[in-house]
Amino acid sequence: MNAAPLRDELCRIVGRAHVLEGRAELLPYATDANRMFRGLPLLVVCPADTGETAAVVEACRRAGVGFVPRGAGTGLSGGATPGDGEVVLSLARMRRILSVDPADRTAVVQPGVINAHLSREVAPLGLYYAPDPSSQSACTIGGNVAENSGGAHCLKYGVTTNHVLGLEVVLPDGRVVRTGRLGPPCHGYDLTGLFCGSEGTLGVVTAVCVRLLPRPRAVATALAMFRAVDAAAEAVEQITAAGEVPAALEMMDRNAMTAVERGRYPVGYPDDARAVLLVEFDGLRQGLDDQVEAAMAICRRCGVAEVRAAAGDAERALWWNNRKAAFAAMGAIARSYYVADGVIPRTALVAVLAEVGEISADARLWTANVFHAGDGNLHPLMAYDPTIPGEPERVLRAGSAMMAACVRAGGAVSGEHGVGLEKRDELYYLFDEQDMAVQRGVHDLFDPADRANPGKMYPLPGRCAEVRRAAWDPRATIGRPGAGSADPAGRRRADP
Ligand SMILES: Cc1cc2nc3c(=O)[nH]c(=O)nc-3n(C[C@H](O)[C@H](O)[C@H](O)COP(=O)(O)OP(=O)(O)OC[C@H]3O[C@@H](n4cnc5c(N)ncnc54)[C@H](O)[C@@H]3O)c2cc1C
């Protein structure tokens, strides 16, 4: 299409400097952190406020062009990846904390505020923002809302939706709605809850009212090293079954430890450790050591080989940096890696981790497991080389098979990274055409012309029976031709 009339109108709205065009300027917006998918946008536009955002959306509507909201592009499901010819609407300029109310323990922020910056800014007030994705030094609050993101400490504190009190959203027709604390008091549908996790398909979030929490008075952190993955998984199950509520309960297997030990923050895990648990409790000083001791007693009953307690804040920070850099550390192992994201009941950890291992072996893949164990949120990281023909497809099929295993165990196909482009088909592992039609009906009330993040989050129609058959037959899933299938909007596999 001729982009010139739309470009001229967008330049009038946001200023020439804030519209990007030309291959070199557009390429950085061709993917998110999931490099399996890519599409070249028509233009990238960076509005400064809600008014400009609404005008941009309205201009796209008049031009009949789809738009893709984008925060920091750290998403792992292709959610911010544009289809060819769509406009990327970057929220990067909308990064102001608009107000903080220490008495009410709330803040109102623009969507481009970086997650960790919010906690940093309110720290002098003794407050923080609890949801802490491992990408928190880069990802935005708007992206967190759109993905309903989780994080290491969401085991105790809940995920993004539990900390969002109100939203301002530009709808796909350009109207602006305000919900919850940002709107009039009302008793209607929970629109704030509906927008959380809607992956940009219902509109653009332009302001967020968040809950802030008082900083815990004390924190205690321990590492528990095991010589068998099963024993560590058993300890996770037993700790929660005993009624202990750690703030975080994270797990890494041997391959993940190998990767992180080569990264920037080596901890010095013993060579014979096959799994490590990072266990943290927080709250009042009194009783905290007892909680850690209770958890470590369970680890001992499960056969832990070594336990370490963090000597102070510096050691705790090192351990967390080590854990949070796990994805990046895969760069020391392979040319590229792919992160799967599924969730299972904790009681299924041992069985599903074994199945993940079998699927990796069948697919001849080197896989590291690093995950939010307390939440049952698995993240198998598969190393691969995108320059080897067929390898990306093999990885996608293995990832899909792992999701099928999660569903068979009573879980779901995304714990926190969303559906995006990546998991559209896999939704059929859980839902049938009728379930999806109900969801689609809600979507169409907001966006009947499918302009807001088109093609995301909903399965391609007509594939339900084939995909559901595969979910219940593990061998069929591994060979399933549809994993990461072609996209009508022109998004294609990333070039090596
Ligand atoms: C190393 C690494 C570690 C990670 N760890 C975690 C983790 O622990 N927990 C977790 O949940 N995720 C994790 N992620 C995934 C990712 O960081 C989160 O999904 C994050 O919320 C994405 O934020 P973003 O600003 O980068 O959004 P983007 O990637 O830019 O966009 C994500 C989605 O949100 C939509 N969107 C963005 N902004 C808006 C807006 N203002 N209005 C409407 N829609 C919008 C986009 O269209 C897209 O669908 C990790 C990613 C990486 C690379």
The ligand as an SDF file (V2000), in Angstrom:
LIG
                    3D

 53 58  0  0  0  0  0  0  0  0999 V2000
   15.0850  -12.4340   29.8330 C   0  0  0  0  0  0  0  0  0  0  0  0
   13.5770  -12.3940   29.9290 C   0  0  0  0  0  0  0  0  0  0  0  0
   12.9860  -12.7790   31.1200 C   0  0  0  0  0  0  0  0  0  0  0  0
   11.5820  -12.7360   31.2370 C   0  0  0  0  0  0  0  0  0  0  0  0
   11.0090  -13.0860   32.4260 N   0  0  0  0  0  0  0  0  0  0  0  0
    9.6740  -12.9920   32.5800 C   0  0  0  0  0  0  0  0  0  0  0  0
    9.0520  -13.3170   33.8290 C   0  0  0  0  0  0  0  0  0  0  0  0
    9.7140  -13.6790   34.8100 O   0  0  0  0  0  0  0  0  0  0  0  0
    7.7140  -13.2030   33.9000 N   0  0  0  0  0  0  0  0  0  0  0  0
    6.9500  -12.7930   32.8490 C   0  0  0  0  0  0  0  0  0  0  0  0
    5.7360  -12.7090   32.9750 O   0  0  0  0  0  0  0  0  0  0  0  0
    7.5100  -12.4830   31.6630 N   0  0  0  0  0  0  0  0  0  0  0  0
    8.8410  -12.5640   31.4970 C   0  0  0  0  0  0  0  0  0  0  0  0
    9.4100  -12.2370   30.2920 N   0  0  0  0  0  0  0  0  0  0  0  0
    8.5400  -11.8450   29.1620 C   0  0  0  0  0  0  0  0  0  0  0  0
    8.3000  -10.3110   29.0170 C   0  0  0  0  0  0  0  0  0  0  0  0
    9.3650   -9.5810   29.5880 O   0  0  0  0  0  0  0  0  0  0  0  0
    6.9660   -9.8920   29.6290 C   0  0  0  0  0  0  0  0  0  0  0  0
    5.9170  -10.4940   28.8930 O   0  0  0  0  0  0  0  0  0  0  0  0
    6.7490   -8.3670   29.6630 C   0  0  0  0  0  0  0  0  0  0  0  0
    5.5520   -8.0750   30.3380 O   0  0  0  0  0  0  0  0  0  0  0  0
    6.6970   -7.7280   28.2980 C   0  0  0  0  0  0  0  0  0  0  0  0
    6.7780   -6.3260   28.4740 O   0  0  0  0  0  0  0  0  0  0  0  0
    7.2360   -5.3780   27.2620 P   0  0  0  0  0  0  0  0  0  0  0  0
    7.1410   -3.9810   27.7200 O   0  0  0  0  0  0  0  0  0  0  0  0
    8.5570   -5.8010   26.7540 O   0  0  0  0  0  0  0  0  0  0  0  0
    6.0800   -5.6880   26.2090 O   0  0  0  0  0  0  0  0  0  0  0  0
    6.1890   -5.9950   24.6470 P   0  0  0  0  0  0  0  0  0  0  0  0
    7.0240   -7.1990   24.4110 O   0  0  0  0  0  0  0  0  0  0  0  0
    6.5390   -4.7650   23.9180 O   0  0  0  0  0  0  0  0  0  0  0  0
    4.6750   -6.3550   24.3430 O   0  0  0  0  0  0  0  0  0  0  0  0
    4.0800   -7.4890   24.9090 C   0  0  0  0  0  0  0  0  0  0  0  0
    2.5930   -7.5160   24.5390 C   0  0  0  0  0  0  0  0  0  0  0  0
    1.9470   -6.4490   25.1810 O   0  0  0  0  0  0  0  0  0  0  0  0
    1.2990   -5.6000   24.2320 C   0  0  0  0  0  0  0  0  0  0  0  0
    1.4680   -4.2430   24.7580 N   0  0  0  0  0  0  0  0  0  0  0  0
    2.6210   -3.6380   25.1320 C   0  0  0  0  0  0  0  0  0  0  0  0
    2.3580   -2.4080   25.6190 N   0  0  0  0  0  0  0  0  0  0  0  0
    1.0030   -2.2460   25.5560 C   0  0  0  0  0  0  0  0  0  0  0  0
    0.1100   -1.1950   25.9030 C   0  0  0  0  0  0  0  0  0  0  0  0
    0.5480   -0.0550   26.4380 N   0  0  0  0  0  0  0  0  0  0  0  0
   -1.2080   -1.3690   25.6690 N   0  0  0  0  0  0  0  0  0  0  0  0
   -1.6840   -2.5140   25.1430 C   0  0  0  0  0  0  0  0  0  0  0  0
   -0.8890   -3.5460   24.7920 N   0  0  0  0  0  0  0  0  0  0  0  0
    0.4310   -3.4060   25.0060 C   0  0  0  0  0  0  0  0  0  0  0  0
    1.9990   -5.8750   22.9240 C   0  0  0  0  0  0  0  0  0  0  0  0
    1.1540   -5.6170   21.8210 O   0  0  0  0  0  0  0  0  0  0  0  0
    2.3140   -7.3480   23.0680 C   0  0  0  0  0  0  0  0  0  0  0  0
    1.1910   -8.1140   22.7380 O   0  0  0  0  0  0  0  0  0  0  0  0
   10.7970  -12.3080   30.1340 C   0  0  0  0  0  0  0  0  0  0  0  0
   11.4110  -11.9160   28.9530 C   0  0  0  0  0  0  0  0  0  0  0  0
   12.7890  -11.9680   28.8450 C   0  0  0  0  0  0  0  0  0  0  0  0
   13.4110  -11.5250   27.5430 C   0  0  0  0  0  0  0  0  0  0  0  0
  1  2  1  0
  2  3  1  0
  2 52  2  0
  3  4  2  0
  4  5  1  0
  4 50  1  0
  5  6  2  0
  6  7  1  0
  6 13  1  0
  7  8  2  0
  7  9  1  0
  9 10  1  0
 10 11  2  0
 10 12  1  0
 12 13  2  0
 13 14  1  0
 14 15  1  0
 14 50  1  0
 15 16  1  0
 16 17  1  0
 16 18  1  0
 18 19  1  0
 18 20  1  0
 20 21  1  0
 20 22  1  0
 22 23  1  0
 23 24  1  0
 24 25  2  0
 24 26  1  0
 24 27  1  0
 27 28  1  0
 28 29  2  0
 28 30  1  0
 28 31  1  0
 31 32  1  0
 32 33  1  0
 33 34  1  0
 33 48  1  0
 34 35  1  0
 35 36  1  0
 35 46  1  0
 36 37  1  0
 36 45  1  0
 37 38  2  0
 38 39  1  0
 39 40  1  0
 39 45  2  0
 40 41  1  0
 40 42  2  0
 42 43  1  0
 43 44  2  0
 44 45  1  0
 46 47  1  0
 46 48  1  0
 48 49  1  0
 50 51  2  0
 51 52  1  0
 52 53  1  0
M  END
$$$$
